[in-house]
């Protein structure tokens, strides 16, 4: 099929079985608990608490609880034509973490998303470059290996979640030049694309082996959009990966002109600023989003997925929802109302779905964010935001359908 070109329990202490029950406590596999806000139980394990480092888009400062060893199952698995209700899981791997830790943490995140009634998950992970003019990209210590990624995908599939794979250029090395990933200027584009294809190919193979639904071949690479080299990269990707090959555009480029990428699907990292007060009604936020979207196209947008949507749970956030670093006074209602509005836009415009930014792989999503150090964009552990997400994910929106799928 030719792809279309397009212009994110209590334990009973019975003496008789004490040896059977006590042993798991010694190794840290009990007790089975419900965390605040969770619809499913999870096992809390002793030790192995990990503190996240600051991520590409702002660290959480939350500490990982010992993860669950059981995985819950979605009530209704995603099928073509249904909406994708999910979250971006940002994973900065630590090679010192044993595979057992990675597996248990993946189950913890899967259970949390199932508790929110999600049917999808997008795994974003970092890759690295030098300066804006660099001609190479590479894995780093924080980049999960293809084998570890494959194991995590297996666990998410056990939960019945639709999976997307999304390499995301880390911007740490670009900060010295006040740069971001959308402004890179390789001095030799042929060399850059050759390096990039060499990097992504093992991950495409892992995605294929585990039958992921989507591989995002690039994210927010504004300065490289439309480059002819993408034809070769995508053609070669489609020889390895039989799923959907997508591209996630930054919101500004999306509305300013055509996104010419040889992919089958387009996502938007959507951080549209809306100039309203903190107490603005939800409909004002909906109207603000629609004004932005209408600059591109009016009416239904069935071929578009909101690949990233998020906002700080703080005062003044509507004016700059993509501000990952400012920490103004916390206002949870701002975040919750934004989520409600975005969900309404997705449904009214017949979009493919939404992924909330974000959850961090090493965090305990059941724990309230430490707002002294956490990114205000964190939603896990914020009851008002979680309620808004559950309401969205349990709505009667049937999705965009399959008749409009690109072919």
N, C-alpha and C positions, 0 to 999 in steps of 0.2 A: 504494500500500500504506500503510495507516495505521500510523504509528509507535507503538510501545508506550511507555507512561509508566512510568518506573522509580520505585518507592517508595524510562584514561598505554600477466748474460750477458757475460757477458764480451764485450768489444769486441776484434776482431782488428785490430791496426794494420797493415793491408795497404797498402803504399806506393801501389799502383795506385789505390786508392779513398780515399786520404787526404783528398782534398778533400770527398768525400761524408760521411766519418765525422767529420772534424775540425770541420766547421762546426757540427754540433749541440752539440759540447762547448763551442764558443765562446759559443753563446747559452744554454748551460745545460740542454740537454735530455738529457744523459747523465751518468753511466752508469746502466744498469739494475741495480738492487741488490735484495738481500733484507735486510730489517731483522730484527733479533732478534724472534722470536715471530710473524713474518709468514709466511703460507702462500703469498702471492703476491708477485711482484716489483713494485718501483715505481721510477720514475725520480726521481733526486735532482737538483734544479735549484740552480744557484748563486744566492746572494742571496735577497732577499725574505723574510728571516726576520722573523717578527713575534712580539712578546711580548704575550700576552693580558693584559687588565685583569681585575680581580676581577669575577666574574659574579654574577648574582642569588643563586645558591646556593653561592658560594665559588669563587674563581679557582683555576686550576691552577698558574700560574707556569711552565708548560712553554713552550718555544719551538717555533714551527712550523717543521718541516722544509720544504724546498721540495717541493711536492707532486707526485704522479704524473701522467703525461699519458695513461695507459691505464687503462681501467676493467675490472675482473674481473666475472665473472657468477656469480650464485648457482647452486648445483648443482640446486636444486629451488625454483621460484618458488611463493610462497604462493597457495593457492586457498581459497575459503570452506570453513570447517570445519577447516582446518589450524591449528596453533598459530602465534601471532605471536611469533617469537623476534627480539628487537631491542634497540635502545638509544635513549635520548634524546640527540639531538645538539643542544647548546645553541649558538645562533648569535647572537652580538653582532656585527653587521656593522660594518665600517669603510668609510664611503663613499669614502675615499681609495684603497681597494683596487680595482684594475682588475678588470673582469669575468674576465679571464684568470686572475688569482689565485684568484678565487672558484671558478671551474670546476676548476682543478687541485686546490684544497683539497677540494672535494666529491669528486673522484675518489679522493683519498688516503683519505678517511673511508669511502667506499664499499668500497674494496679491503680496508681493515682489517676492516670488518664481514663482508664475504664470507669473509675468512680465519678469522673466528670461527664461520662457518657460520650467520650470521644470515640471516633472510629478510625482515626488516622494519626500518624506521627511522622514528622520530618526530622531526620538526624543531620544536624549541621556540625561540621568539625573543621578545625583550622588547617590551612596549609600556609606556606611561608614564602616570602620573597625578600629581596634586599631593599633597594631604594626604588623611587618612582621609575627610574630608567633601567632597572634590572631586566635582564633577558632570560632569567631562569626562575623557576619556582621549585619548591621541594617540600618533602615531609619534614616535620620537626618532632621533638620529644612529645609534644602535646597532640600530635596527629595519631589517631588510632591506626593500627595496622589493618590491612584488609581482612585478615583472619579474625581479629577481635571484632571488627565491624560486622562480619558475617554472623558471628555468634550472637551479637546483640540483636541483629535482625531476626534470627531464629526465635529468640524469646518474644519479640514483639509480634511475630506471626503466631506464636502459641496463644497470645492474647487475642488474636483475630484482628490486629490493627493493620491498616493499609500503611505501607512504608515508602518514604521518599528519602533519597540520599542527596546531601547537598554540601559539597566542599565549599568553604568560605575563606577567602583570603584574609589572613590575620594582618592587622594594620600597625602592629607595634613598631616595626622597622620603618614605617612610613611617617610616623609622628614627628620625627626629627625634621622632616621637610614640610610639616603641616599638611601632609598628604592623606588621602584615603584611597581605598581600592578602586574607586571609580575614576581616579585621575592618573593612573599609572601610564607611563609613556616609554615602553621598551624601545631601546635604541635599535634593536633588531627584532622586528615582529616575527619573522620566520623562526628565529631561535626561541623566542618566548613561547610560541604556539607548539613547537616541537617539544619543549620542556614540559609544557602544561599537559599535552597529550600523554607523554610518558608517565606523568604523575597520576592522571585520572584513570588510566587503563586498568590497573589492578583493582581499583574500587568499582569500576564498571563490571569487572568479572565477578567480584564479590556480590554486587547487586543482582547480577544475573543468576548466580548460583543459588541465591536465597529468594529469587522471584520477587524482588522489590517492584513496586508499581511505577515509580518515577525516579529518574536520575536528573538532577539539575546540573547541567553542564557548565553553567556560569551564573554568578550572582553579583549584581551591582557593578559590573565592569563597563561603566558608561563609555569610557574612552576607546574601548575595543569593539563596541557594538557595530555590526555591519561589516566588520573586516572579513575579507574573502577567505581568510584562513579557517574561519568557523565551518565552512562547508566540509573541509577535510576532516576536522575534529569531529563533527557530528556524524558524517558518513562512517567514519571508523568506529565511533561509539555505537552506532546502530548495528554494526557487524558483530559486536560483542554483547550488547544489551538489547533484549527484545521488548523491554517495557517502553514507557513514555520518556522521551528526552525533552527536557524543558529548559527554560531560561527564566531567571527571576530579575526583573528590571527594578531599578530604583524609581520611586514615585515621581520624582521631578522629570526624569527622562521620559517616563511613560506618557505624561500629559503634554510634553513639549513637542513631540514628533513621533514618527513611526519607529518602532523597535524592529529593525530588520535583522532577524536571526533565523537560521534554517532549522527551527525546532518545531515540535508538534504541539507545544503548549507554552503559554506565557503566564508567569506569576508576577505579582507586584509586591514589593516591600513597601507597604502603604503607610506613610506617616504624614498624611495631609494636615497641615495646620488649619485650625478653625478659630477665627478671632471672636470668641464669645467668652463670657464670664464663667467662673467656676460653677455657678448655680444655674447655668443655662439648661433648659429642658432637653431631653433626648432628641426631640424632633429637630431642634436647631443644629445639633451635631450631624444628624442625618442629612439635613439640607446642605450643610457645609461640605460633607463628603460628596454629595451629588453634584455640587457646583464644580468640584475638581474633576470628577469623572466625566462630566458632560463636556469638558474641554477636549476630551479625546473622542468620546462617542456617547450618544444618548441611548436610552432604552436598555434592553437586556445585554448582559455581558457573559454569556454562558461559557466562553472559551478562556475566561480569566479567573485565576485563583488569587485570593489575597494570601500571598506566601508568608508575609509577616504583617501582623497588626499588633500594636502595643502602645502603651502610654504610661507615663509615670503616675503613680498614685500620690499626686501632690498638687498643690495650688499652682495655677497658671499653666498647667501642662497642655491645655488645648491649643495654646499658641505655638507650641513646639513639641509635638508628641514624640518626635524622634530624638529628643535630648536624652542621651544615655548617661550623662555624667552629673548634671545639676541635681542638688538635693535640697529642694525647698520644703516647706512645711508639708507633712503628710496629709493627704486628703483622699481616703479610699473611695469616696463616692465619685470623684472625678474619673478614676479608672473604671469603676463599675459601669457608669453611665456611658463611657466611651465604648466599652465592649458591647453593651446593649445596642448602641447606635450602629456600630459596625455590622453586627449580626443582622440588623434590620436592613441595612443597605445590601448586604450579600443576598438576602432573600428577595428583596424588591427588584434587584437588578439581575436576578437569576444567575448569579455567579456560581463557580464550581465549589467554593468553600472558603474556609479561613483557617489559618494557623496562627495561634497567638505566640508572640515573643514574650518570654520564653521560659523554659525550665532548664536548669543546669544539672548535668548528669550526676555530679557528685553530691548534690544537695538532697536534703530530706524535704520533699514537697509538702509534707504535712506540718512543717514547722513555720511559724510566723517569721517573715523576714526581719533581720536585725537592721532597722532603718538607719543606724549609725554608720553602717558600712555597706549595706546592700544597695543594689540598683533600685531606684524607685519603680522601674518597669517590672520588677518581679510581681507576679500575680499569685503564685502558689503560696498558700497560707494566709491569703487575704480573703476572708469570708464573703464580703460583698462581691468581689470580682469572681470568685468561684461560683457563687449563686448565679451571676449573670451568664457565665459560661455554661453552666448546667441548663439554664433556661434556654439558651441558644441551641445547645446540642440536642435538646429534647423537643425542639419545636416541630411543627408538622411540615416544615419545608421538605419537599420531596427531592429537590435537586434540579439541575439544569436539564436532565434527561440525556439521551444518547443520540438524538437526531441531529444535534448541532456539533457533534464531535468532529474535529478536524480530520481530514483523510487525505 
